Amino acid sequence: MDEKRFKFDRATVGALLAGRLSLGATFWVGLIVADLTVAMLYVWFSAAVAVAGPGGMVSVLGKAGLVLAAFYMAAMLPATLRAARANPAAGGYRWVAVGFALAHVAAYLVLVAYAFSA
């Protein structure tokens, strides 16, 4: 796959989640871009809940989205680990990427726990 022309289709997302892409693509697209997207949506849903009030459909959709994001980040952890093992030329940075993936899983678990405790 030519990663310079990255596109989101079923095959690319499958390769991403399976850890078959490069460590850079797995880290930047699979973790960082996804995290920035989820963070932006989280802010929008938080603002909508603040306006509409808790307990409505917006709140339910926000919580469901957060759970889906947590599952996605949990799926990216083994994908990042596979990509790190397959790219020894990355040196110590590959383990930093795995650490970031692990931190993402932990952070999303905390966010989900907080969302359902309120």
N, C-alpha and C positions, 0 to 999 in steps of 0.2 A: 504494500500500500504506500502510495506517495503521501507522506504526512504534511507536505507543504501545501497540499490542496485538501485539507481536512474538511469533511462535510459530515453532518449528522444524518446518517442513514442507518438502517438496521444492522448492516454488516460492520460498520465502523463502531457503533455503540456496543455490539457484541464483542468485537476485538478489544475495545477499551475495557469492558467489564471482565474479560478473560485475561487481561494483562499481556496481550499480544502486541501492543503498540510500544513505542519507545518509552523510556522512563520519563523523558521530558513531556511527551504528549499525555501520558497517563497522569503525571503530576499537574501540569498546567491546565489541561482541559478537563480531566477527570475530577480533580480536586478543587483547584483554585477558581476556575471559571464557574464551575457548578456551585461552589460555595458563595461566590459573589452574587450569582443569580438568586440563590436561596435567601441570602441576607437581604437583598433588595425586596424580594417578595415578602419576607418576614416583616420588614418595616412597613410595607404597604398594608399588610393584613393587620398589623398592630394599630396603625392609624385608623383603619376602617373599623376595628373593634372599639377603639376609643370613641369614635363618632357614633357608631350604631349601638354600642353597649354589649356587654358580655352575654354569651348564651345564645346568640342568634346564629343564622346560617353562616355568616362571615367567620364567626369564631370556630364553628365546626370545620369549615373548609380550611382555615388556617392551621388548625391542629392536625387535620388529615394530611395537609401538605408537609408539615413539619415531620410527621411520622414517615412519610414517603422519602423525604430528604434523609432522614436518619438511616432508613434501610439502604438507600443509595450509597451513603457514605460507608456503611458497613460492608457493602459489596465492593467498594473501591479499596478497602484495606487489603484483602488478599490479591486483588489485581495489581496494586502498587507493589506488594511484596514479590509477586511473580515478575513484574517488570524490573524490579531492583535486582533480583537474582539473575535475570537474563542480560543485564547491562553492567558487567563488572568494571567496564572502563569509566563509569561514573564515579568510582572511588567511594569516599565517605558520604558524598552527597546522596547516594542512593538510600542510605540508611536514614538520612535526614528526611527524605521524602516519605519513608515508611513511618517515621516518627510523626510527621505532619498528618499522615493518614490516620494514625492511631489517635492523635489529638482531636482530629475531626470527629471520629466516632465518639470519643468521650464527651466532647462539647455538645454534640447533637443529642446524646443520651440525657445530658443535664437539661438541655432545652425542652426535650419532650417531657421529662419528669416535671419540670417547672410548669409547662403548659397545662398538664393534666392535674396539677396540684391546686391550681387557682380556681 
